[in-house]
Amino acid sequence: MKKRIISALSVIAILVTASCSADLEEINIDPNRPESVPTYGIFNYANKAIMDGTRGPFSSARIALPWVQYSAQRNYTEEDRFQFRQESNTALFNSYYLAANNYKSIIDLNVNEATKGEMSAYGNNNNQIAAARIMLAYTFSQLVDTYGDVPYYSYGNKDPDFQALRLDEGILKAKYATQKKIYTDLLKELEEASQMIVQTELVFTSGDQLFQGNAQKLKRFSNSLRLRIANRVKGVVPGAEEHITRAIASGVMLSNLDNVGLTYENNTINPSPMYIAFFINNRNDFTISNTFVDLLKGNLGNNTADPRLQKFAAPKTASLSSVGNGTYTETEDLTQYIGMPYGIPSALAPSQLPNTSLLSSNVLKKNYTEYFMEYAEVEFLLAENNNWNSTNYKKGITASMERWGVKPEKIATYLLTLPAASKENVLTQKYIALFMQPSEAWSEYRRTGFPNTILKPGDSYNLNIPFDGKTTYIFQALNNLNEMPTRLNYPVNSAQLNGENYLQASSNIGGDLLTTKLIWDRN
């Protein structure tokens, strides 16, 4: 069965990106390809395209992952200091649009009178459309959170400014829709998609790797994603506060069973992006950062030692092979966990490598799950909207620890010493729970300014090993920045490929700069 799916996926890439002049008849008679691609195959391909393209060693670990200081480079540290590779940025941008095009194709197949009958064999037509609309909303929320104004597509809104993914209508150079329009429509799309779900029927009859066909799980994800987006733009986009209320009332995630993520295969054929980087491509370029380790040890912030430390990092004595095989042993001796100094010059990096911890085998494993959203985040969102509620705060921490496999007795002990719920403490715990979801952590940092343990340009911090008579270093940013970037610039080929619309968008947002703030960035 898996061989047939993989074959189908290779066709999908052709069907959704090739010119309409492709010889479809020749494709259809190819004995190695099916005559029609199952929509669940398109759905899985799009989901994997997002995770492969946005959670990998370049798109994530050389942009947002170090910027929010979950990680630090072990060799070439320029990217920690905000001098990222523009080709990584372009690939990130393109990955989202590739996935969006695939989600749109699911909608097209389920609304077209000529194909929707055949597609109903793969699941309820409305449920398939709803799933595609929800994942489109996720995709475009990531794009607008990252860049600001972007070309945008909406299933349920024919606004003339929404021109993305309309090549079939002859629109080759799409306008960039404004952030306010996009966020407003995302909330509408998620509400409408949630309402059209037929909860008594499957989303897809088989092969659904995200929701396992469960329409109720799909609905809870839609409402939870709407809660996330509405919470981000409340006070900025009219109606966001009402969407928060309605999303919660309609039903958000209730437990870790509702987590939505893509689990990679436990083999070397289709393993996780990070496993590929470390154990197939044999790179060992980054690891857990010093500021994050110190936060988890209780050396920074208001918390005591966090048992998730041992789940995120390996002891400094663990070799890379023992991480890959999962054969090292966790220890209660916190001195065995040392993060790589974040933001040091590349010339200083070799001196700091000895006795530095690697990322854990829970992270660098073949069948790692990359999450679109987790229940823990929902509880922190509820805490914020319930006046920093203590019950939601503790539920969020518990959910995160359970998801990472922390033992119940350790969770109970940690909660006994937990500082009271407050804006700072809730958002710091949310940051910890978002580990390995750096884009969301970056957005939350830009929105709120938390955690306040982030090392800023100009700050000094301790070296792991004294060097040239010095025990501290100063974080010196590159790219003429004196703070973390507040957005990514548009891909460098934007002016060439879509010049007029690119220039208009750049003007609208206040300049295509790393320092231009998005409409909700009030930190």
C-alpha positions as a Python dict, from the first residue, in 0.01 Angstrom:
ca = {
    (1, 'M'): (0, 0, 0),
    (2, 'K'): (276, 248, 88),
    (3, 'K'): (445, 189, -247),
    (4, 'R'): (120, 279, -426),
    (5, 'I'): (83, 598, -220),
    (6, 'I'): (439, 707, -287),
    (7, 'S'): (380, 652, -659),
    (8, 'A'): (68, 865, -637),
    (9, 'L'): (255, 1144, -465),
    (10, 'S'): (499, 1172, -751),
    (11, 'V'): (203, 1227, -983),
    (12, 'I'): (48, 1490, -758),
    (13, 'A'): (353, 1711, -788),
    (14, 'I'): (310, 1697, -1166),
    (15, 'L'): (-68, 1743, -1171),
    (16, 'V'): (-76, 2052, -950),
    (17, 'T'): (228, 2236, -1084),
    (18, 'A'): (258, 2143, -1450),
    (19, 'S'): (124, 2353, -1733),
    (20, 'C'): (-227, 2280, -1858),
    (21, 'S'): (-68, 2175, -2184),
    (22, 'A'): (73, 1859, -2024),
    (23, 'D'): (-20, 1544, -2209),
    (24, 'L'): (-265, 1406, -1954),
    (25, 'E'): (-372, 1123, -2179),
    (26, 'E'): (-18, 990, -2186),
    (27, 'I'): (1, 1015, -1807),
    (28, 'N'): (-326, 823, -1771),
    (29, 'I'): (-204, 525, -1968),
    (30, 'D'): (127, 503, -1783),
    (31, 'P'): (106, 164, -1602),
    (32, 'N'): (310, 303, -1314),
    (33, 'R'): (58, 578, -1234),
    (34, 'P'): (-308, 561, -1128),
    (35, 'E'): (-575, 717, -1352),
    (36, 'S'): (-694, 943, -1068),
    (37, 'V'): (-513, 1056, -759),
    (38, 'P'): (-697, 993, -429),
    (39, 'T'): (-767, 1318, -249),
    (40, 'Y'): (-625, 1178, 74),
    (41, 'G'): (-297, 1136, -115),
    (42, 'I'): (-303, 1500, -220),
    (43, 'F'): (-386, 1598, 139),
    (44, 'N'): (-97, 1398, 283),
    (45, 'Y'): (141, 1529, 18),
    (46, 'A'): (50, 1890, 100),
    (47, 'N'): (88, 1834, 475),
    (48, 'K'): (428, 1678, 425),
    (49, 'A'): (532, 1956, 186),
    (50, 'I'): (467, 2210, 462),
    (51, 'M'): (662, 2022, 726),
    (52, 'D'): (949, 1923, 498),
    (53, 'G'): (972, 2278, 370),
    (54, 'T'): (933, 2470, 696),
    (55, 'R'): (1074, 2251, 976),
    (56, 'G'): (1403, 2148, 822),
    (57, 'P'): (1769, 2228, 894),
    (58, 'F'): (1764, 2542, 678),
    (59, 'S'): (1405, 2669, 675),
    (60, 'S'): (1373, 2633, 1053),
    (61, 'A'): (1712, 2571, 1216),
    (62, 'R'): (1881, 2859, 1040),
    (63, 'I'): (1600, 3110, 1079),
    (64, 'A'): (1332, 3104, 1351),
    (65, 'L'): (1461, 2812, 1562),
    (66, 'P'): (1778, 2996, 1667),
    (67, 'W'): (1615, 3339, 1668),
    (68, 'V'): (1385, 3233, 1952),
    (69, 'Q'): (1688, 3063, 2106),
    (70, 'Y'): (1565, 2707, 2113),
    (71, 'S'): (1887, 2626, 1928),
    (72, 'A'): (2231, 2767, 1855),
    (73, 'Q'): (2471, 2699, 1569),
    (74, 'R'): (2776, 2487, 1651),
    (75, 'N'): (2992, 2613, 1364),
    (76, 'Y'): (2881, 2900, 1145),
    (77, 'T'): (2696, 3129, 1380),
    (78, 'E'): (2610, 3413, 1142),
    (79, 'E'): (2254, 3282, 1108),
    (80, 'D'): (2206, 3296, 1486),
    (81, 'R'): (2293, 3663, 1452),
    (82, 'F'): (2024, 3719, 1187),
    (83, 'Q'): (2237, 3690, 872),
    (84, 'F'): (2029, 3414, 717),
    (85, 'R'): (2052, 3268, 367),
    (86, 'Q'): (1808, 3422, 121),
    (87, 'E'): (1771, 3090, -61),
    (88, 'S'): (1635, 2942, 263),
    (89, 'N'): (1383, 3224, 279),
    (90, 'T'): (1276, 3170, -82),
    (91, 'A'): (1236, 2796, -25),
    (92, 'L'): (1026, 2864, 285),
    (93, 'F'): (796, 3098, 93),
    (94, 'N'): (759, 2855, -198),
    (95, 'S'): (687, 2558, 30),
    (96, 'Y'): (377, 2726, 167),
    (97, 'Y'): (242, 2806, -180),
    (98, 'L'): (312, 2455, -308),
    (99, 'A'): (106, 2316, -21),
    (100, 'A'): (-169, 2575, -70),
    (101, 'N'): (-197, 2483, -437),
    (102, 'N'): (-248, 2119, -340),
    (103, 'Y'): (-515, 2203, -81),
    (104, 'K'): (-697, 2410, -343),
    (105, 'S'): (-689, 2114, -582),
    (106, 'I'): (-881, 1908, -323),
    (107, 'I'): (-1149, 2176, -316),
    (108, 'D'): (-1165, 2191, -695),
    (109, 'L'): (-1204, 1815, -725),
    (110, 'N'): (-1485, 1813, -468),
    (111, 'V'): (-1686, 2101, -615),
    (112, 'N'): (-1646, 2017, -984),
    (113, 'E'): (-1958, 1835, -1102),
    (114, 'A'): (-1746, 1614, -1325),
    (115, 'T'): (-1526, 1484, -1042),
    (116, 'K'): (-1705, 1528, -709),
    (117, 'G'): (-1895, 1201, -742),
    (118, 'E'): (-1573, 1008, -785),
    (119, 'M'): (-1409, 1202, -498),
    (120, 'S'): (-1693, 1110, -262),
    (121, 'A'): (-1545, 760, -252),
    (122, 'Y'): (-1259, 910, -50),
    (123, 'G'): (-1480, 1086, 205),
    (124, 'N'): (-1774, 1320, 246),
    (125, 'N'): (-1735, 1600, -11),
    (126, 'N'): (-1811, 1875, 240),
    (127, 'N'): (-1567, 1733, 491),
    (128, 'Q'): (-1290, 1720, 232),
    (129, 'I'): (-1360, 2080, 133),
    (130, 'A'): (-1363, 2183, 499),
    (131, 'A'): (-1031, 2007, 566),
    (132, 'A'): (-872, 2181, 269),
    (133, 'R'): (-1011, 2522, 374),
    (134, 'I'): (-878, 2474, 728),
    (135, 'M'): (-533, 2375, 608),
    (136, 'L'): (-533, 2666, 364),
    (137, 'A'): (-610, 2893, 660),
    (138, 'Y'): (-318, 2741, 852),
    (139, 'T'): (-87, 2788, 552),
    (140, 'F'): (-179, 3149, 485),
    (141, 'S'): (-170, 3233, 856),
    (142, 'Q'): (194, 3124, 853),
    (143, 'L'): (265, 3333, 544),
    (144, 'V'): (102, 3651, 672),
    (145, 'D'): (260, 3608, 1017),
    (146, 'T'): (601, 3579, 850),
    (147, 'Y'): (593, 3836, 570),
    (148, 'G'): (293, 4065, 620),
    (149, 'D'): (96, 4140, 301),
    (150, 'V'): (113, 3839, 65),
    (151, 'P'): (-74, 3701, -237),
    (152, 'Y'): (-381, 3533, -88),
    (153, 'Y'): (-647, 3284, -194),
    (154, 'S'): (-989, 3239, -35),
    (155, 'Y'): (-1246, 2972, -118),
    (156, 'G'): (-1541, 3167, 18),
    (157, 'N'): (-1449, 3527, -67),
    (158, 'K'): (-1424, 3667, -419),
    (159, 'D'): (-1250, 3988, -313),
    (160, 'P'): (-1065, 4116, -621),
    (161, 'D'): (-750, 4152, -411),
    (162, 'F'): (-742, 3777, -343),
    (163, 'Q'): (-557, 3661, -655),
    (164, 'A'): (-321, 3382, -548),
    (165, 'L'): (-354, 3032, -697),
    (166, 'R'): (-566, 3157, -988),
    (167, 'L'): (-345, 3065, -1278),
    (168, 'D'): (-641, 2890, -1440),
    (169, 'E'): (-806, 3232, -1462),
    (170, 'G'): (-502, 3382, -1629),
    (171, 'I'): (-375, 3568, -1321),
    (172, 'L'): (0, 3522, -1346),
    (173, 'K'): (105, 3811, -1122),
    (174, 'A'): (-110, 3820, -811),
    (175, 'K'): (-175, 4124, -596),
    (176, 'Y'): (-55, 4119, -237),
    (177, 'A'): (-360, 4136, -8),
    (178, 'T'): (-335, 4348, 306),
    (179, 'Q'): (-279, 4187, 644),
    (180, 'K'): (-611, 4315, 779),
    (181, 'K'): (-802, 4166, 487),
    (182, 'I'): (-620, 3834, 516),
    (183, 'Y'): (-668, 3795, 892),
    (184, 'T'): (-1034, 3893, 862),
    (185, 'D'): (-1090, 3632, 594),
    (186, 'L'): (-892, 3362, 773),
    (187, 'L'): (-1126, 3392, 1071),
    (188, 'K'): (-1428, 3378, 843),
    (189, 'E'): (-1295, 3080, 650),
    (190, 'L'): (-1225, 2884, 967),
    (191, 'E'): (-1571, 2954, 1107),
    (192, 'E'): (-1744, 2857, 783),
    (193, 'A'): (-1530, 2547, 740),
    (194, 'S'): (-1607, 2437, 1094),
    (195, 'Q'): (-1979, 2484, 1033),
    (196, 'M'): (-1982, 2277, 714),
    (197, 'I'): (-1821, 1970, 874),
    (198, 'V'): (-2052, 1669, 886),
    (199, 'Q'): (-1944, 1525, 1218),
    (200, 'T'): (-2121, 1191, 1168),
    (201, 'E'): (-1912, 1112, 861),
    (202, 'L'): (-1540, 1064, 798),
    (203, 'V'): (-1315, 1337, 668),
    (204, 'F'): (-1134, 1086, 446),
    (205, 'T'): (-1230, 721, 434),
    (206, 'S'): (-867, 610, 460),
    (207, 'G'): (-512, 738, 461),
    (208, 'D'): (-576, 1054, 666),
    (209, 'Q'): (-249, 1106, 852),
    (210, 'L'): (-358, 1417, 1046),
    (211, 'F'): (-712, 1349, 1165),
    (212, 'Q'): (-747, 973, 1107),
    (213, 'G'): (-1080, 1052, 943),
    (214, 'N'): (-1218, 1199, 1268),
    (215, 'A'): (-1445, 1492, 1177),
    (216, 'Q'): (-1477, 1605, 1539),
    (217, 'K'): (-1099, 1632, 1569),
    (218, 'L'): (-1094, 1837, 1250),
    (219, 'K'): (-1359, 2070, 1391),
    (220, 'R'): (-1171, 2118, 1718),
    (221, 'F'): (-854, 2197, 1525),
    (222, 'S'): (-1039, 2455, 1316),
    (223, 'N'): (-1177, 2626, 1625),
    (224, 'S'): (-841, 2613, 1804),
    (225, 'L'): (-661, 2762, 1505),
    (226, 'R'): (-925, 3036, 1491),
    (227, 'L'): (-866, 3102, 1861),
    (228, 'R'): (-490, 3134, 1795),
    (229, 'I'): (-533, 3376, 1506),
    (230, 'A'): (-806, 3583, 1672),
    (231, 'N'): (-599, 3612, 1988),
    (232, 'R'): (-306, 3742, 1781),
    (233, 'V'): (-505, 4014, 1607),
    (234, 'K'): (-748, 4113, 1882),
    (235, 'G'): (-760, 4489, 1918),
    (236, 'V'): (-633, 4523, 1561),
    (237, 'V'): (-878, 4336, 1336),
    (238, 'P'): (-1245, 4420, 1399),
    (239, 'G'): (-1448, 4125, 1523),
    (240, 'A'): (-1151, 3923, 1652),
    (241, 'E'): (-1278, 3926, 2010),
    (242, 'E'): (-1614, 3785, 1899),
    (243, 'H'): (-1434, 3511, 1707),
    (244, 'I'): (-1250, 3415, 2026),
    (245, 'T'): (-1581, 3372, 2206),
    (246, 'R'): (-1747, 3179, 1924),
    (247, 'A'): (-1446, 2954, 1862),
    (248, 'I'): (-1434, 2850, 2227),
    (249, 'A'): (-1810, 2795, 2235),
    (250, 'S'): (-1794, 2581, 1920),
    (251, 'G'): (-1535, 2352, 2081),
    (252, 'V'): (-1156, 2367, 2096),
    (253, 'M'): (-900, 2096, 2171),
    (254, 'L'): (-973, 1902, 2490),
    (255, 'S'): (-666, 1682, 2539),
    (256, 'N'): (-343, 1570, 2376),
    (257, 'L'): (-553, 1328, 2170),
    (258, 'D'): (-658, 1637, 1974),
    (259, 'N'): (-297, 1737, 1888),
    (260, 'V'): (-257, 1775, 1512),
    (261, 'G'): (78, 1667, 1378),
    (262, 'L'): (252, 1473, 1104),
    (263, 'T'): (438, 1167, 1229),
    (264, 'Y'): (721, 1060, 1002),
    (265, 'E'): (802, 696, 932),
    (266, 'N'): (1031, 496, 1157),
    (267, 'N'): (1274, 414, 878),
    (268, 'T'): (1541, 580, 667),
    (269, 'I'): (1315, 619, 363),
    (270, 'N'): (1073, 880, 498),
    (271, 'P'): (1215, 995, 833),
    (272, 'S'): (1179, 1338, 988),
    (273, 'P'): (1362, 1639, 836),
    (274, 'M'): (1591, 1677, 1137),
    (275, 'Y'): (1682, 1307, 1136),
    (276, 'I'): (1777, 1339, 771),
    (277, 'A'): (1996, 1638, 847),
    (278, 'F'): (2189, 1473, 1129),
    (279, 'F'): (2204, 1105, 1036),
    (280, 'I'): (2159, 1079, 660),
    (281, 'N'): (2327, 1399, 549),
    (282, 'N'): (2570, 1364, 841),
    (283, 'R'): (2546, 1725, 957),
    (284, 'N'): (2585, 1830, 1320),
    (285, 'D'): (2540, 2202, 1277),
    (286, 'F'): (2321, 2311, 1567),
    (287, 'T'): (2205, 2208, 1911),
    (288, 'I'): (2008, 2335, 2209),
    (289, 'S'): (2101, 2688, 2319),
    (290, 'N'): (2249, 2806, 2649),
    (291, 'T'): (1968, 3050, 2730),
    (292, 'F'): (1700, 2783, 2680),
    (293, 'V'): (1888, 2527, 2889),
    (294, 'D'): (1938, 2784, 3165),
    (295, 'L'): (1567, 2868, 3160),
    (296, 'L'): (1484, 2497, 3196),
    (297, 'K'): (1738, 2458, 3477),
    (298, 'G'): (1571, 2740, 3667),
    (299, 'N'): (1875, 2967, 3633),
    (300, 'L'): (1670, 3217, 3433),
    (301, 'G'): (1309, 3322, 3482),
    (302, 'N'): (1082, 3243, 3774),
    (303, 'N'): (1058, 2864, 3756),
    (304, 'T'): (1241, 2580, 3926),
    (305, 'A'): (1419, 2306, 3730),
    (306, 'D'): (1192, 2177, 3453),
    (307, 'P'): (1183, 1800, 3386),
    (308, 'R'): (1136, 1870, 3015),
    (309, 'L'): (1507, 1958, 3004),
    (310, 'Q'): (1599, 1589, 2991),
    (311, 'K'): (1340, 1536, 2717),
    (312, 'F'): (1474, 1819, 2501),
    (313, 'A'): (1849, 1771, 2546),
    (314, 'A'): (2093, 1483, 2586),
    (315, 'P'): (2359, 1480, 2861),
    (316, 'K'): (2685, 1636, 2748),
    (317, 'T'): (2850, 1292, 2757),
    (318, 'A'): (2609, 1149, 2497),
    (319, 'S'): (2755, 1096, 2151),
    (320, 'L'): (2565, 1174, 1834),
    (321, 'S'): (2539, 803, 1754),
    (322, 'S'): (2386, 733, 2096),
    (323, 'V'): (2132, 1009, 2030),
    (324, 'G'): (2046, 856, 1693),
    (325, 'N'): (2010, 510, 1849),
    (326, 'G'): (1839, 635, 2166),
    (327, 'T'): (2090, 445, 2380),
    (328, 'Y'): (2210, 714, 2624),
    (329, 'T'): (2062, 749, 2975),
    (330, 'E'): (1891, 1058, 3113),
    (331, 'T'): (2029, 1191, 3440),
    (332, 'E'): (1904, 1401, 3728),
    (333, 'D'): (2245, 1570, 3745),
    (334, 'L'): (2163, 1899, 3576),
    (335, 'T'): (2531, 1989, 3542),
    (336, 'Q'): (2536, 1732, 3262),
    (337, 'Y'): (2315, 1954, 3047),
    (338, 'I'): (2498, 2244, 2884),
    (339, 'G'): (2363, 2458, 2601),
    (340, 'M'): (2567, 2600, 2316),
    (341, 'P'): (2638, 2972, 2362),
    (342, 'Y'): (2392, 3162, 2144),
    (343, 'G'): (2507, 3453, 1931),
    (344, 'I'): (2884, 3411, 1955),
    (345, 'P'): (3114, 3485, 1658),
    (346, 'S'): (3194, 3185, 1438),
    (347, 'A'): (3561, 3208, 1531),
    (348, 'L'): (3468, 3147, 1895),
    (349, 'A'): (3243, 2847, 1830),
    (350, 'P'): (3507, 2570, 1824),
    (351, 'S'): (3628, 2662, 2172),
    (352, 'Q'): (3276, 2617, 2312),
    (353, 'L'): (3190, 2281, 2157),
    (354, 'P'): (3351, 2045, 2412),
    (355, 'N'): (3104, 1906, 2665),
    (356, 'T'): (2805, 2079, 2503),
    (357, 'S'): (2476, 1888, 2500),
    (358, 'L'): (2314, 1767, 2180),
    (359, 'L'): (1943, 1771, 2107),
    (360, 'S'): (1776, 1465, 2255),
    (361, 'S'): (1674, 1142, 2088),
    (362, 'N'): (1313, 1254, 2141),
    (363, 'V'): (1379, 1529, 1886),
    (364, 'L'): (1633, 1369, 1653),
    (365, 'K'): (1442, 1051, 1579),
    (366, 'K'): (1312, 899, 1259),
    (367, 'N'): (945, 901, 1357),
    (368, 'Y'): (936, 1245, 1513),
    (369, 'T'): (600, 1423, 1500),
    (370, 'E'): (601, 1779, 1366),
    (371, 'Y'): (297, 1957, 1509),
    (372, 'F'): (66, 2206, 1345),
    (373, 'M'): (-93, 2277, 1683),
    (374, 'E'): (-111, 2120, 2029),
    (375, 'Y'): (-365, 2113, 2309),
    (376, 'A'): (-113, 2272, 2549),
    (377, 'E'): (-113, 2589, 2340),
    (378, 'V'): (-492, 2602, 2356),
    (379, 'E'): (-484, 2598, 2736),
    (380, 'F'): (-238, 2888, 2739),
    (381, 'L'): (-464, 3078, 2499),
    (382, 'L'): (-757, 3011, 2731),
    (383, 'A'): (-549, 3125, 3029),
    (384, 'E'): (-476, 3455, 2856),
    (385, 'N'): (-839, 3511, 2767),
    (386, 'N'): (-952, 3415, 3119),
    (387, 'N'): (-742, 3688, 3283),
    (388, 'W'): (-432, 3467, 3316),
    (389, 'N'): (-628, 3184, 3470),
    (390, 'S'): (-437, 2946, 3698),
    (391, 'T'): (-632, 2633, 3607),
    (392, 'N'): (-570, 2674, 3234),
    (393, 'Y'): (-206, 2762, 3308),
    (394, 'K'): (-150, 2437, 3497),
    (395, 'K'): (-341, 2233, 3238),
    (396, 'G'): (-117, 2373, 2965),
    (397, 'I'): (201, 2281, 3153),
    (398, 'T'): (68, 1934, 3233),
    (399, 'A'): (-31, 1872, 2872),
    (400, 'S'): (311, 1977, 2744),
    (401, 'M'): (494, 1757, 2995),
    (402, 'E'): (271, 1458, 2920),
    (403, 'R'): (325, 1504, 2546),
    (404, 'W'): (703, 1486, 2603),
    (405, 'G'): (678, 1179, 2826),
    (406, 'V'): (753, 1335, 3166),
    (407, 'K'): (651, 1099, 3448),
    (408, 'P'): (336, 1192, 3646),
    (409, 'E'): (522, 1221, 3977),
    (410, 'K'): (767, 1471, 3825),
    (411, 'I'): (480, 1674, 3686),
    (412, 'A'): (313, 1683, 4026),
    (413, 'T'): (634, 1793, 4197),
    (414, 'Y'): (694, 2068, 3944),
    (415, 'L'): (341, 2204, 3983),
    (416, 'L'): (392, 2231, 4360),
    (417, 'T'): (664, 2493, 4313),
    (418, 'L'): (501, 2670, 4020),
    (419, 'P'): (492, 3051, 4043),
    (420, 'A'): (146, 3205, 4031),
    (421, 'A'): (-22, 3255, 3695),
    (422, 'S'): (57, 3595, 3545),
    (423, 'K'): (118, 3734, 3199),
    (424, 'E'): (492, 3672, 3228),
    (425, 'N'): (465, 3324, 3373),
    (426, 'V'): (191, 3199, 3140),
    (427, 'L'): (366, 3327, 2829),
    (428, 'T'): (702, 3187, 2942),
    (429, 'Q'): (544, 2845, 2987),
    (430, 'K'): (378, 2880, 2648),
    (431, 'Y'): (721, 2949, 2498),
    (432, 'I'): (861, 2631, 2656),
    (433, 'A'): (564, 2429, 2531),
    (434, 'L'): (618, 2557, 2176),
    (435, 'F'): (968, 2404, 2161),
    (436, 'M'): (1038, 2294, 1801),
    (437, 'Q'): (750, 2509, 1674),
    (438, 'P'): (969, 2817, 1630),
    (439, 'S'): (751, 3017, 1390),
    (440, 'E'): (471, 3030, 1646),
    (441, 'A'): (714, 3114, 1927),
    (442, 'W'): (862, 3392, 1710),
    (443, 'S'): (516, 3536, 1645),
    (444, 'E'): (432, 3528, 2014),
    (445, 'Y'): (758, 3696, 2107),
    (446, 'R'): (691, 3973, 1856),
    (447, 'R'): (337, 4015, 1988),
    (448, 'T'): (411, 4003, 2361),
    (449, 'G'): (784, 4048, 2429),
    (450, 'F'): (791, 3722, 2629),
    (451, 'P'): (986, 3534, 2737),
    (452, 'N'): (1204, 3811, 2876),
    (453, 'T'): (1490, 3562, 2908),
    (454, 'I'): (1576, 3599, 2537),
    (455, 'L'): (1931, 3729, 2489),
    (456, 'K'): (1915, 4057, 2299),
    (457, 'P'): (2178, 4222, 2080),
    (458, 'G'): (2424, 4404, 2303),
    (459, 'D'): (2360, 4175, 2601),
    (460, 'S'): (2644, 3976, 2755),
    (461, 'Y'): (2634, 3614, 2871),
    (462, 'N'): (2869, 3356, 3017),
    (463, 'L'): (3087, 3142, 2795),
    (464, 'N'): (3087, 2769, 2865),
    (465, 'I'): (3467, 2767, 2853),
    (466, 'P'): (3680, 3079, 2911),
    (467, 'F'): (3854, 3193, 2595),
    (468, 'D'): (4149, 3428, 2557),
    (469, 'G'): (4111, 3532, 2918),
    (470, 'K'): (3742, 3616, 2883),
    (471, 'T'): (3452, 3442, 3062),
    (472, 'T'): (3169, 3630, 2891),
    (473, 'Y'): (3074, 3739, 2540),
    (474, 'I'): (2852, 4007, 2389),
    (475, 'F'): (2577, 3914, 2142),
    (476, 'Q'): (2652, 4123, 1835),
    (477, 'A'): (2379, 4103, 1570),
    (478, 'L'): (2448, 4124, 1196),
    (479, 'N'): (2242, 4268, 909),
    (480, 'N'): (2257, 4611, 1077),
    (481, 'L'): (2001, 4496, 1335),
    (482, 'N'): (1976, 4585, 1702),
    (483, 'E'): (1681, 4354, 1773),
    (484, 'M'): (1533, 4026, 1653),
    (485, 'P'): (1386, 4058, 1301),
    (486, 'T'): (1018, 4151, 1309),
    (487, 'R'): (945, 3984, 974),
    (488, 'L'): (1120, 3815, 685),
    (489, 'N'): (1181, 4013, 371),
    (490, 'Y'): (1003, 3897, 59),
    (491, 'P'): (1203, 3648, -152),
    (492, 'V'): (1475, 3825, -346),
    (493, 'N'): (1323, 3730, -683),
    (494, 'S'): (989, 3898, -600),
    (495, 'A'): (1079, 4222, -773),
    (496, 'Q'): (1176, 4034, -1089),
    (497, 'L'): (877, 3798, -1099),
    (498, 'N'): (600, 4031, -979),
    (499, 'G'): (755, 4376, -972),
    (500, 'E'): (457, 4612, -970),
    (501, 'N'): (268, 4422, -701),
    (502, 'Y'): (585, 4370, -497),
    (503, 'L'): (661, 4742, -495),
    (504, 'Q'): (305, 4826, -395),
    (505, 'A'): (311, 4572, -109),
    (506, 'S'): (648, 4697, 12),
    (507, 'S'): (513, 5050, 23),
    (508, 'N'): (192, 4942, 196),
    (509, 'I'): (369, 4767, 485),
    (510, 'G'): (627, 5042, 538),
    (511, 'G'): (918, 4892, 349),
    (512, 'D'): (1043, 4541, 269),
    (513, 'L'): (1270, 4541, 572),
    (514, 'L'): (1353, 4299, 852),
    (515, 'T'): (1255, 4575, 1096),
    (516, 'T'): (908, 4648, 956),
    (517, 'K'): (647, 4554, 1215),
    (518, 'L'): (330, 4365, 1130),
    (519, 'I'): (-5, 4509, 1231),
    (520, 'W'): (-29, 4305, 1552),
    (521, 'D'): (334, 4353, 1660),
    (522, 'R'): (291, 4597, 1946),
    (523, 'N'): (587, 4480, 2154),
}
